[in-house]
Amino acid sequence: MTVFCLAELDGDTVADASLRALTLARGLAAEEATGLACVVFRAPGTSVAPALAAYPDELATYGASDIYLVSGVDGYAPQAWARALAELLAAAGPTPDGPGHAPGTAGRAVVAAGTEHGNEVMAHLGALTGLPMTANCVAVSRAEAGALGIIRQRWAGLLLEEAVLDAPAALLTVATEAVLPELAPAPGPAVAHEVALSVSDADLVVRAVEAPAGAGGASLATARVVVGGGRGVGSAEGFASLEELAGLLGGAVGVSRVVTSEGWRPHSMQVGQTGTKITPDLYLACGISGAIQHFAGCAGAKHIIAINTDESAPMMTRADYAIVGDLHEVLPALIKALRARALGG
């Protein structure tokens, strides 16, 4: 019996959201007295040596005892990824309702971060296996009769729902900002296994070949500083100062939904209920009114600074610090001060 955790990559490291999911999965595996295995998808032709150096050591420190390095898919293909997870789940042993197991005993699970990729892959896995999927979990524990007690976020995190999941295997995604990544108290070495995935054309109908996260700056999901822009930026060209500021701070640029609707920036940069949920140390919201859907995506930020000409905008009232002013005047002044400080002036 095994608890599997899908480990997404952020460049050459494991994404922070996946380390959070792995922390929850480790607790579940300990409670169920089962093994904990991570599944990493890598490009075809990648030798196992670099993969061994990059991932297993890091994942082992979070409690993983086995690492499945899956190759055979170039890029992100949600159905193919789900197919691999289904095969690993099927090979993990008899179902909990099989011989020697009491009906309803939750002895296996697949856990993923509640990211766009994690939620999509787990939805495909549920469709392939006929198993129920529970999204945005914040806590999981054994319930009576061997089922799992689930606490999960609903309504964009505005409320918590308690539920019981009684299924042959549990499919869970973890709310990205709800669980702190914690190292295992007594980690051991991890064993790496190479898995060659055989996929059909149908599994590759949807496939995205992605550039490494590090190629275009910090990842939005893991950045410690996010500079956000909304309608107040005014145009696609208006984001130049935001990108310059984000570069100086070693952060990433995020946007509100209206920016993607106008076509100024792609959906992958959207922060909000239907975009990415971020948990940076600092979120600088520029020209963003702060609709509840957007705030649901940035509420996990430790500190929020808002810049807006409208002092009564919701984001201004929710921010730790609010600057009433034109972002096109404030940001250049801030950039100038940061550059002077870097030069010692």
C-alpha positions as CSV (number, residue, x, y, z in Angstrom):
1,M,0.0,0.0,0.0
2,T,1.4,3.4,-0.9
3,V,0.5,7.1,-0.8
4,F,1.7,8.8,-4.0
5,C,2.4,12.5,-4.4
6,L,2.7,14.2,-7.7
7,A,5.8,16.5,-7.5
8,E,5.7,19.4,-10.0
9,L,9.0,21.0,-10.9
10,D,10.0,24.6,-10.9
11,G,13.1,24.7,-13.0
12,D,15.7,22.4,-11.4
13,T,13.9,22.2,-8.1
14,V,10.6,20.9,-6.7
15,A,7.8,23.5,-6.7
16,D,7.0,24.9,-3.3
17,A,3.3,24.0,-3.7
18,S,4.4,20.3,-4.2
19,L,6.5,20.3,-1.1
20,R,3.4,21.5,0.8
21,A,1.4,18.7,-0.7
22,L,4.1,16.3,0.2
23,T,4.0,17.4,3.8
24,L,0.3,16.6,4.0
25,A,0.8,13.3,2.1
26,R,3.5,12.3,4.6
27,G,1.2,12.8,7.5
28,L,-1.4,10.7,5.8
29,A,1.1,7.9,5.0
30,A,2.2,7.9,8.6
31,E,-1.3,7.6,9.9
32,E,-2.1,4.8,7.5
33,A,1.3,3.1,8.1
34,T,2.0,3.0,4.4
35,G,4.9,4.0,2.2
36,L,5.2,7.5,0.6
37,A,6.3,7.8,-3.0
38,C,6.8,10.8,-5.3
39,V,6.1,10.9,-9.0
40,V,8.2,13.2,-11.2
41,F,7.6,13.7,-14.9
42,R,10.7,14.5,-17.0
43,A,11.4,15.0,-20.6
44,P,12.3,12.0,-22.9
45,G,16.0,11.4,-23.3
46,T,16.9,12.9,-19.9
47,S,19.5,10.7,-18.3
48,V,18.7,9.4,-14.8
49,A,21.9,10.8,-13.3
50,P,20.9,14.5,-13.4
51,A,17.4,13.6,-12.2
52,L,18.9,11.7,-9.3
53,A,21.0,14.7,-8.3
54,A,18.1,17.2,-8.6
55,Y,15.1,15.5,-7.1
56,P,15.4,12.4,-4.9
57,D,17.6,14.0,-2.3
58,E,15.3,17.0,-1.9
59,L,12.2,14.8,-1.9
60,A,13.7,12.4,0.6
61,T,14.2,15.2,3.1
62,Y,10.4,15.6,3.1
63,G,9.8,11.9,3.8
64,A,9.6,10.2,0.4
65,S,11.0,6.7,0.3
66,D,10.5,6.1,-3.4
67,I,10.8,8.4,-6.4
68,Y,9.2,7.4,-9.7
69,L,10.9,9.2,-12.6
70,V,8.4,9.0,-15.5
71,S,9.7,9.7,-19.0
72,G,8.0,9.3,-22.4
73,V,6.0,12.6,-22.6
74,D,7.6,15.8,-23.9
75,G,6.0,18.6,-22.0
76,Y,2.8,18.7,-20.0
77,A,0.1,16.3,-21.1
78,P,-2.6,16.0,-18.3
79,Q,-4.3,12.8,-19.6
80,A,-0.9,11.0,-20.1
81,W,0.2,12.1,-16.7
82,A,-3.0,10.8,-15.2
83,R,-2.5,7.5,-17.1
84,A,0.9,7.0,-15.5
85,L,-0.6,7.7,-12.0
86,A,-3.4,5.2,-12.7
87,E,-0.9,2.5,-13.6
88,L,1.2,3.2,-10.5
89,L,-1.8,3.1,-8.3
90,A,-3.0,-0.2,-9.8
91,A,0.5,-1.7,-9.3
92,A,0.7,-0.6,-5.7
93,G,-1.3,-3.7,-4.5
94,P,-4.8,-5.0,-4.1
95,T,-7.6,-2.5,-3.6
96,P,-8.6,-1.9,0.0
97,D,-11.8,-3.7,-0.7
98,G,-9.9,-6.7,-2.0
99,P,-8.8,-9.9,-0.1
100,G,-7.5,-9.2,3.3
101,H,-8.8,-5.7,3.6
102,A,-11.9,-4.5,5.3
103,P,-14.5,-2.7,3.1
104,G,-14.0,1.1,3.1
105,T,-10.4,1.0,4.4
106,A,-8.5,3.9,2.8
107,G,-5.1,2.3,2.3
108,R,-4.0,4.2,-0.9
109,A,-4.1,7.8,-2.0
110,V,-2.8,10.1,-4.7
111,V,-2.0,13.6,-3.6
112,A,-1.1,16.7,-5.7
113,A,-0.8,20.4,-5.1
114,G,-3.9,22.4,-5.9
115,T,-2.3,24.1,-8.8
116,E,-3.7,24.3,-12.3
117,H,-1.7,21.3,-13.3
118,G,-2.4,19.4,-10.1
119,N,-6.2,19.9,-10.3
120,E,-6.3,19.1,-14.0
121,V,-4.3,15.9,-13.7
122,M,-6.2,14.7,-10.7
123,A,-9.5,15.3,-12.5
124,H,-8.3,13.2,-15.4
125,L,-7.2,10.5,-12.9
126,G,-10.6,10.5,-11.4
127,A,-12.2,10.0,-14.8
128,L,-9.9,7.2,-15.7
129,T,-10.3,5.3,-12.5
130,G,-13.9,6.2,-11.5
131,L,-12.6,7.4,-8.1
132,P,-13.9,10.6,-6.5
133,M,-11.5,13.6,-6.3
134,T,-11.5,16.0,-3.4
135,A,-9.9,19.4,-4.1
136,N,-8.4,22.1,-2.0
137,C,-7.8,20.0,1.1
138,V,-6.1,21.6,4.2
139,A,-6.2,18.5,6.5
140,V,-6.7,14.8,6.2
141,S,-7.1,12.2,8.9
142,R,-8.4,8.7,9.5
143,A,-12.2,8.6,10.1
144,E,-14.3,5.8,11.5
145,A,-14.6,2.6,9.5
146,G,-11.3,3.3,7.7
147,A,-12.6,6.3,5.7
148,L,-10.8,9.6,5.6
149,G,-11.9,12.7,7.3
150,I,-11.3,15.7,5.0
151,I,-11.2,19.4,5.7
152,R,-11.2,21.5,2.5
153,Q,-11.6,25.0,1.4
154,R,-14.8,26.1,-0.3
155,W,-15.9,29.4,-1.8
156,A,-12.3,30.4,-2.7
157,G,-11.2,29.7,0.8
158,L,-13.9,31.8,2.5
159,L,-15.1,28.8,4.4
160,L,-14.0,25.3,5.5
161,E,-16.0,22.2,4.8
162,E,-15.7,19.0,6.8
163,A,-16.4,15.8,4.9
164,V,-15.8,12.1,4.9
165,L,-14.3,10.3,1.9
166,D,-15.0,6.6,1.7
167,A,-13.5,5.2,-1.5
168,P,-11.1,2.4,-2.5
169,A,-8.4,5.0,-3.0
170,A,-8.4,8.8,-2.2
171,L,-7.6,11.4,-4.9
172,L,-6.7,14.7,-3.2
173,T,-5.4,18.1,-4.1
174,V,-3.9,20.4,-1.4
175,A,-4.8,24.1,-1.1
176,T,-1.5,25.7,-2.1
177,E,-1.3,28.2,0.8
178,A,-2.8,26.1,3.6
179,V,-0.1,23.7,4.5
180,L,3.5,24.7,5.5
181,P,6.3,22.7,3.9
182,E,8.0,20.8,6.7
183,L,11.0,18.5,6.6
184,A,10.5,14.9,7.8
185,P,11.7,14.4,11.4
186,A,13.8,11.4,10.5
187,P,14.3,11.2,6.7
188,G,15.9,8.2,5.1
189,P,17.4,7.7,1.6
190,A,15.0,7.5,-1.3
191,V,15.1,4.9,-4.0
192,A,14.7,6.1,-7.6
193,H,12.8,4.1,-10.1
194,E,12.7,4.8,-13.9
195,V,9.3,4.4,-15.5
196,A,8.9,4.5,-19.3
197,L,5.3,5.6,-20.1
198,S,3.6,4.2,-23.2
199,V,1.0,6.6,-24.3
200,S,-1.5,6.6,-27.2
201,D,-2.3,9.5,-29.5
202,A,-5.5,10.0,-27.6
203,D,-3.5,10.7,-24.4
204,L,-1.6,13.5,-26.2
205,V,-4.5,15.4,-27.7
206,V,-3.8,18.0,-25.1
207,R,-0.1,18.7,-24.7
208,A,1.9,21.8,-23.9
209,V,5.6,22.1,-24.3
210,E,6.8,24.5,-21.7
211,A,10.0,26.5,-21.2
212,P,11.8,25.9,-17.9
213,A,10.3,28.1,-15.2
214,G,13.6,29.8,-14.6
215,A,13.9,31.0,-18.2
216,G,11.3,33.7,-17.8
217,G,12.0,34.8,-14.3
218,A,10.6,33.6,-11.0
219,S,7.6,31.4,-10.9
220,L,4.4,33.2,-10.0
221,A,3.4,30.3,-7.6
222,T,6.6,30.3,-5.7
223,A,7.9,33.9,-6.0
224,R,8.7,35.6,-2.7
225,V,7.8,39.0,-4.3
226,V,4.9,39.5,-6.7
227,V,4.2,42.8,-8.5
228,G,0.6,42.8,-9.6
229,G,-1.0,45.0,-12.2
230,G,-4.7,45.7,-12.9
231,R,-6.9,47.9,-15.1
232,G,-5.1,50.9,-13.8
233,V,-1.9,50.0,-15.7
234,G,-3.7,51.2,-18.8
235,S,-2.2,49.1,-21.5
236,A,0.0,46.2,-22.4
237,E,2.9,48.6,-22.7
238,G,2.2,50.0,-19.3
239,F,3.6,46.8,-17.7
240,A,7.2,47.7,-18.6
241,S,7.7,49.4,-15.2
242,L,6.1,46.5,-13.3
243,E,8.4,44.1,-15.1
244,E,11.4,46.2,-14.3
245,L,10.5,46.5,-10.7
246,A,9.9,42.8,-10.4
247,G,13.3,42.1,-11.9
248,L,15.0,44.4,-9.4
249,L,13.2,42.7,-6.5
250,G,13.8,39.2,-7.8
251,G,10.1,38.6,-8.1
252,A,7.4,37.9,-10.7
253,V,4.6,39.9,-12.3
254,G,1.0,38.9,-11.7
255,V,-2.2,40.4,-13.1
256,S,-5.9,40.7,-12.4
257,R,-8.6,39.0,-14.5
258,V,-9.4,42.2,-16.5
259,V,-5.8,42.3,-17.8
260,T,-6.1,38.9,-19.3
261,S,-9.6,39.7,-20.6
262,E,-8.1,42.7,-22.4
263,G,-5.4,40.5,-23.9
264,W,-2.6,42.5,-22.3
265,R,-1.1,39.5,-20.5
266,P,-1.7,35.7,-20.7
267,H,-4.0,33.8,-18.3
268,S,-0.9,32.1,-16.8
269,M,-0.1,35.4,-15.1
270,Q,-3.5,35.8,-13.5
271,V,-3.8,35.9,-9.7
272,G,-7.2,35.1,-8.3
273,Q,-9.9,32.5,-7.8
274,T,-9.7,31.4,-11.4
275,G,-5.9,32.0,-11.6
276,T,-2.9,31.3,-9.4
277,K,-3.1,31.5,-5.7
278,I,0.1,33.1,-4.4
279,T,1.8,33.2,-1.0
280,P,4.7,35.7,-1.4
281,D,6.3,37.6,1.4
282,L,5.3,40.8,-0.4
283,Y,2.5,41.5,-2.9
284,L,2.6,44.9,-4.5
285,A,-0.8,45.6,-6.1
286,C,-0.7,48.3,-8.7
287,G,-3.9,49.7,-10.1
288,I,-5.9,46.8,-8.9
289,S,-9.4,47.5,-7.4
290,G,-9.4,44.3,-5.4
291,A,-12.5,42.3,-6.3
292,I,-13.1,39.4,-4.0
293,Q,-12.1,36.9,-6.7
294,H,-8.7,38.5,-7.0
295,F,-8.2,38.8,-3.2
296,A,-8.9,35.1,-2.9
297,G,-5.7,34.5,-4.9
298,C,-3.5,36.9,-2.9
299,A,-4.9,36.6,0.6
300,G,-2.0,34.2,1.4
301,A,0.6,37.0,1.0
302,K,2.4,38.0,4.2
303,H,2.3,41.7,3.4
304,I,0.3,43.6,0.8
305,I,1.1,47.1,-0.5
306,A,-1.5,48.7,-2.7
307,I,-1.0,51.6,-5.1
308,N,-4.2,53.2,-6.5
309,T,-5.6,56.7,-7.2
310,D,-8.9,55.6,-5.5
311,E,-8.3,55.5,-1.8
312,S,-11.6,53.7,-1.2
313,A,-10.8,50.7,-3.5
314,P,-11.2,47.4,-1.8
315,M,-7.5,46.5,-2.2
316,M,-6.5,49.7,-0.5
317,T,-8.7,49.0,2.5
318,R,-7.3,45.4,2.8
319,A,-3.6,46.3,2.3
320,D,-1.1,46.6,5.1
321,Y,0.2,49.7,3.4
322,A,-1.7,51.9,0.9
323,I,-0.2,54.6,-1.4
324,V,-2.7,57.0,-2.9
325,G,-1.2,58.0,-6.2
326,D,-0.7,57.3,-9.9
327,L,1.3,54.1,-10.3
328,H,3.0,55.6,-13.4
329,E,4.5,58.2,-11.1
330,V,5.1,56.0,-8.0
331,L,6.8,53.0,-9.7
332,P,9.4,55.1,-11.6
333,A,10.3,56.8,-8.3
334,L,10.6,53.5,-6.6
335,I,12.7,52.0,-9.3
336,K,15.0,55.0,-9.2
337,A,15.4,54.6,-5.5
338,L,16.1,50.9,-5.7
339,R,18.7,51.4,-8.5
340,A,20.4,54.2,-6.4
341,R,20.5,51.9,-3.4
342,A,22.0,49.1,-5.4
343,L,24.8,51.5,-6.6
344,G,25.3,52.7,-3.1
345,G,24.0,56.2,-3.8
